[in-house]
């Protein structure tokens, strides 16, 4: 089921994280990133058996788990701090002909099969459109966050820090090329966050749950 988009205001003075948020957003604006290695063996086998692609499953699972923590969904709308009830993945749609990508998005759905079909439909309808935005005449929704991959490089670290002098507190997630070791398949994954919104605890919880759910992805089919 596709959740109806809602923006929930936050009272900075009443929020338990209020002082920390103010410090890292106004006094010492800080971002951080880290990269881990995830075992994708079981998830890839599960998807291959079901005839589904890995990339949209990766988009959906990452978004699902980010949506479970309010701190990853912090935003500022018309000067009001708050959080969206759900995030939507904004990702790269690569063009083989000119080796340039366009930005594509598929609205999050609680159901993986429904999200997967919407992803495939988007690729069919807009995947060949060249331009910054794949959906000509449309703009990404306000709850869109960046999540993508660099499938040609198995990196040890990847970082993106660009806040462009405007309040932006969503995380950015980037995956890399699979590599094999000891008969297992691994994928590097980098997450970049604004320190005002999240700390290491939030990221560790996300990453631990991500590995657990990757290992049991069959329950979402």
Number of C-alpha atoms within 10 A of each C-alpha: 10 12 12 8 14 11 19 13 15 16 11 15 10 9 11 10 14 15 14 16 19 16 14 16 19 11 9 11 14 15 20 16 20 15 18 15 19 18 19 21 17 16 21 21 14 20 16 12 9 11 9 15 13 15 15 21 23 20 23 24 18 20 21 21 16 23 19 14 17 16 21 26 24 28 24 17 13 6 8 14 16 19 23 20 18 26 27 24 26 21 22 20 22 16 14 9 7 8 7 13 20 19 20 22 25 24 19 25 21 16 14 19 15 14 21 22 13 18 22 15 13 16 18 10 12 17 19 17 16 18 12 14 19 24 21 11 6 8 12 18 15 13 21 19 23 17 22 22 19 15 14 9 13 17 19 13 15 18 16 15 13 9 13 7 6 8 15 17 23 23 24 21 25 21 25 22 15 19 14 11 7 5 7 11 17 19 20 24 24 23 21 20 25 25 21 23 25 24 14 13 9 15 20 11 13 18 20 11 14 19 16 11 17 21 17 13 18 14 9 12 14
